[in-house]
Amino acid sequence: MSEGAAVALPEAQPPAALGRPRRFTVPGLRWWIAGLLTCITIINYLDRTALAVVGPTLKKELSIDEETFSYVVIAFQTVYGLMMPVAGRVIDWLNIRVGYALALAWWSIAQMLTGFAGGWKSLAAFRGLLGVGEAGNFPGAIKTVSQWFPPKERTVATGIINVGSGVGALLAPPLVVFLILRFNWRAAFMATGALGVVWVVLWLLFYRAPDRHPLLSEKELEHIRQEEEPCPAVDRADEGVVRLVLRERNFWALAIARFLSEPAWQLFTYWIPFYLVTARHLDLKEVAWFAWMPFLAGDIGCLVGGLLSPMFMKLGLPVLTARKAAVTVPALMMVLVAFTGSAATPGLAVAFFSVGAFAHQAISSTLLTLPADIFPKRAVATGNGLSGTLGYLGGIVFTFVVGRAAGTIGYTPLFWGIAVFDLIGAIVLWALLRGAESSTSEVAR
């Protein structure tokens, strides 16, 4: 049996199920599915961002400075980045319901284990385990979007799901600080990890593929399947999924854009508390008051970014041209982040962070959706995972630079860097990304 056929079977549905009567249906069920994915993404980022909030406490209790803290972050980023294509491949092979549940259960257990760390090395090891599981979140979510939404709604759905990253990061400062002050930093990891175990059960209870979901109406199923545009990638039945993805020029356009985009979000996610404490001299309670604001702005950016593509499509632009325009507009806003270091007050610095988080998440809503537009369904999770690996490589390199440079030359040159990276990424998309009408499916050179 060919590799292509093997990965398609778990998602296939027997024809008899398509016409079976449904006694009770939920209107707009696809949006409830998006909400379910959003909640899981909230947990994903709550678990991830807890480390940043605990960071200043670890500096005192485990003698972890900026450099060793960067090693801990890099451990997560490295494993997360390397595992994204593996997780995507597993989800393409298994069905989404089982693959996603495995990922969520794994990272929840790893989050609880982090509470047993005794130094930066064991902390790095546990965060690496976290990265194994969390790598499955977005490949699974975007594959779900590709099956539950027509093209014109995909960035909206992705934007809603991506709100979870901001909400999780937004909840982390007050929740984790409360747990630290009420109990200790170890309890913060234990409590946040336990939340994921609950959602494993909810996911297994409520998720089914569209053709199999007993609560999905025939009318909504027809809506989901409408307006499918031809996929730019030529899908050969005897070709493996990884080869299919890597030979596409569109993949490399997406991967480069994600490589340039990821450093900004890594800085916002992991370094805002450190920056506010070390450069702006705020205490832990003041950090809890300020650190959530950029992530609220990021949530709004997710929704706005999701709406940009449909707006451009209504103006008559093809899907991929609308996606490129939707990346370019917020990329121009990212320039304002360059002024963070020279801001007169901590509040103004947080305002610039907030503009950057808004712009980045608006861009992210489009970049995360693109695999559903440019690859056949059997390769969507793998395409997302492989492009995510290259994106995280950019984040790893930048995190290493931050760890080395923050204590010597300061943060300002780093802010200038992330201010222009997304503009370069937008230029790459305009130069390389092609739709079905012009794609030659050639391997990037």
N, C-alpha and C positions, 0 to 999 in steps of 0.2 A: 504494500500500500504506500502511496506517495505521501510525503510530508504534508503537502497541501491538503490532501483528502483527510489525513488524520486529524488535523487541527480543526477542520470544518465540522466534523461529525458531532462533537459535544453541543454545538449551538444549533444543530439542525432540529427541525420539528416535524413529526409525522403529519402528513397531510390531513389525516382524520381530525386532528385537534383544531385545525383552522376554522372549521365550520361548526364546532360544537356549540350548543346553546349555553348562554351565560345567564343564570337566573338573577344575579345582582352584579351591577358594575359600578365603578367609581368614576364620576366625570373628571376628566383631566388627570387621569392616573399617572401619566408620564411626568407631570409636575410634582406629584407626590414622590415618585421615584427620585427625581432630582433633589427633593427635600431630604430624603433618606440618605443620599450620597453626601449632601451638605453636612448633615449631622456627623457622619463618619469622618469627613474632612476636618470638622471642628476638633474632634478628638485627636486626629492626626497631628494637627498643629498645636493643640494644647500640650500634648506629650512632647513635641519637639521643642516648643518655645519655653517650656518649664526650665530647661537647662540655662537659658539666658537669664532668667529671673533669679535663679539660684546662684548664678555665677559669682556675684559679689560676696555672698555668704561663703561659698567654697574657697574664695580667696583667703578668708580668715581661718576657716576650720580645717581645710585640707592643704593650705599653703599653695594654692593654684594661682599663678599670675597670668597676665595677658598671653604670654607666649605658650605656656602649658595649656591654658584654656583653648587656645587656637588649635592645639594638637587634638584635644578632645572633640572639638567641632569638626576638624578635618577627618577624624576617624569615622564619625557619622556620615559626613558628606561622601567620603571615599566609598564606603560600603553601600550607601544609598545609591550613589551614581552607578557603581558597578552592577548592582542588583536590579536596577530598573529594567534593563532588557531581559534579564532572567525572569523577573516577576511578570513582565509583559508576555513573554513566551509561554510561561506556565498558564497564565490566564487565557491566552489564545488557545491553548491546548485543552485545558479544563473548561468547564463552563464558568461564567462570571460569578454565579452564586457561591460555588465552592471555593474558587480561587480567591475571591475577595474576603471571604470569611477566614480563610487560612492566614492571609496577610494581616488582618485586623487582630486576630487572636495572638499571632506571633509578636506584633509590636506592643500590644498591651502587656503581655508577660514581660517583655524586655524592659518596658518602662518601669514596672514594679521592681525588677531586679536592680535597676539603677540605684535604688535606695540603699543597697548593700555595699556601694563603692567605698573604698578606704583610701584612695589616692587617685591621681590623675590617670594612671595606667589602667586601673580597674574601671574607672569611670569611662575611659575611652573604649574599653572592651564592651561594656554594657551598651554604650551609645552605638557601637558598631552593630550589635545585635538588633537594636532598635531600627537601624537603617535597613536591615534585611527585610523586616516586615513592612515598614513604611514605604518601601520602594514599590509596593503593589497598589498604593492608593490611586494615583492619577492614571496609570495604565488601565486599571479596572474601571475607574470612573468614566474615562473618555471612551472606552469600548462600550460601556453601557449607554452613553449619550449617542453613539453612532447607531445603536439598535433601537433606541426609544424616541429619537427626534429626527424630523426632516432637516435638510441643510439650513433652511432659513431660521430655524429655532435653535441650532446647536450652540452658537456662541452665547445666546441668552441662557440656555441650560448650563453651559460650562461656567458662565459668570455667576449664576446662582450657587453652583457647587463650590466654585472658588471663593465665594464669600466665607465659606467655612474656614479657609486658611487665615483670613483676617480675624474672624470671630474667635477662633482658637487662640491666636496670638494676642487678641484683645483681652480675653478672659484670663490668660496666664498671669499677668502681673498682679491684679488684685487677689485672685484665688491662691496663687502660690505664695505670695507674701503673707496672706492670712494663715495659710497652713504652716509656714515657717514660724511666724510669731506665736501661733496657738500651740503648735507641736514642735516640729523641727523640719529641716530640709529633706530628710529621708521620707517623712510622711507625705511630703508634697508629691514625690514620685510614686509612692504606693497608691495614693488616692486617685491621682490622675490616670494611672494605669488601670485601675479597677473599673473605671468608666467604660473602657473599651470592651471589656468582657461582656458587659450588659448588651452592648450594641452588636456583638457577634450573634447573640441569640435573636435579637430583633431582625437583623438582616436575613438570617436563615428562615425565619418565620414568614417574612413579608415579601421577599424578592423572588420573582420568577422572570424568565425571558418573556418578551411581549406575546409571542405566539402561544405561550403556555400559561399566561397569567389569567386566573379565573375571574378577576375583577376588571379586566380590560374589555371595553366594548368593541364590536366589530367596526363601528364608525371611527373610533379613535385609532384602531389598528390600521385602517385605510389611510387616515391622516398621517400617521407615522411614516407610511411607505410612499407618500406622495413626493413629487418634485425631486426625485433622486437624479442628480446630475451624473454624467459619465465620469468614472474615476480616472484621473490622469495616468495612474500606474497601469501598465499592461499586466494582467493577472494570468500567468501561465499555470495550469493545474499541476504540472509536474515540477514546479519550482518551489524550493523551500521559502519559508516566510522571511527569514533573515536576509537571504540573498535578494528577494524581491524588494525589500526595504532599502538595502544598501546600494543597489544599482540605480536608484532614483535620484535625479538631480534635485527634485523637490525636497527629498529628505535632507540633503546637505544644506539647502537654503534654510530649512527649519532648524536644523541642528546648530548652524552658525549663529542664527538669531537668538536661540536659547542660550548658547554659550556666552553671548554678550549681555543677555538680559539677566541671567541668574545672579551675578555678583551683587546687584543692588538689593535683591530680596534677602540674600544671605547676610548682608550688612544690617538691614533693617531687623531681621529676625534675631540675630545673635549679638549684635554689638551696641544697640541703642542703650540698654541699661549700663553697660560698661562705659560708654561715652558720657552719659549723663552723670555717672558717679565720678569718673576720673578727670574728665575735661570740664564739666560744668559744676562739679562739686555738690551734687545733690545727695541726700541720704536715701535709704531704702524706701521709706514711706513716700518721699517726694517722687521717686522713680515710679512707684505704683500709681501716683496721680497722673503722671505724664506719659508713661511708656505705652499705654493702650491707645493713645490718640492716633498715631500713624496707622494702626491696624483698622480702626474705624474708618479712616479715610480710604484705606485699601479695600474695605468691603464695598464702599460706595463705588470705587473704581472698578471692581469686578462687575457690578451691575451695569455701569455706564459703558464699560468696554464690551460687554455682551450685547448691548443695544446698538453699538456703532455699526457693526457689519450689516444687520438688517436695514438700518437707515440708508447705508450706501447702496444696498441691493435694491431698495425702493427707488433710488435715483437711476437705476438701470445698469449698475455695474455687475459684471459676473461675480460669482462667489469668491474666487481667489483674489480678484482685484479689490473687492470690498474688504477682504481680510487684510490685504496689504495697507489699504487706506486706514483701516481701524488700528493698525499698529503705529502708523506714522504720526497720527494726531497726538496721542499721549506721549510718544517718544520726544516730541518737541517740548512737552511740559517738563520732562525730566531734567532739562537744563537748569531749572531753578534750584535743584539739589546742590549745585556747586556753591551756593551762598550759605550753606548750613554752618560751616566752620566760622564764618565771619559774622554770624548773627549776634546782635547786641545782647540778647537775653536767652536763657534756656527755653523759654516759651516760644520765642521766635525760631529757634533752632528746631524745636519739635514741629513747628508749623511747616518748615521746609521739608523735614522728614515726612510729614503728612502729605504734602504735594507729591513727593517722590513715590510714596507708597500707593497713592491714588493712581498715578500714572503707570507705575509698574504693574499693578494688578489689572488695570485696563488692558495693557499689552498682553498680560498672561492669559486673560480670558480668550484671546484670539489664538495665541501660540499653542495653547493646550488643545484647542479645537481642531487645529489643522490636520493632525493625523487622520481624523474621521473624514476629512475632505479629500485627502490625497492618496489614501491607501484603501484597498479592498477590505471588507469587514474582517476577514480572517487574519489580517495583519495590523489592525489598528492598535491593539495593546502593545505589540512588539515595536511598531513604529514610534509610539509614544515613549516606550521605555528606552529605545536606542537614542532618540533625540534628547531625552532627559538625562542620559548618561553624559553626553557631550555638554549639555547645559550645566550639569553639576560639576563637570571638570572645570568650567569657568569659575564656578563658585568656590571650588577647592583652592584653585590658584589664588583667587582674590582673598580668601580667608587667610591663607598663608602669608600673603603680603600684609594684610591688616595686623596679624599677630606680630610681625616683625617691625612694621613701620609705625604703628599707633603710639608706641612708647618713645620713639625717636623723633620722627619728623612730624608727628601729629596726624590728625584725621583729615585736615583740609584737602591735601592732595588726593586722598581717597574719594572724597566727595566729588571732586572735579572729574575723576575717572568714571564713576557711575553716571555722572550727568551726561556723558557723550556716548557711552556704550550702546544704548538703545537706538540712538540715531544711526549709528553705523549698522546695527542689525536691521533697521528698516530699509536702509539702502541695499543691503544684501538681498532682502526679500524681493524688492523691486527688480533687482538685476537677475535673480535666479529662479524665482517661483513661477511656474507655468501651469495653466489649466489644461484640460483635456484637448481643447481645440488647437493648442500650440505645443503640447508636450511631445517630445520625441523619445521619452523614457530612456534617456542616455545616462550613463554613469557619470557623476561629476568628475571633472578633471581638475 
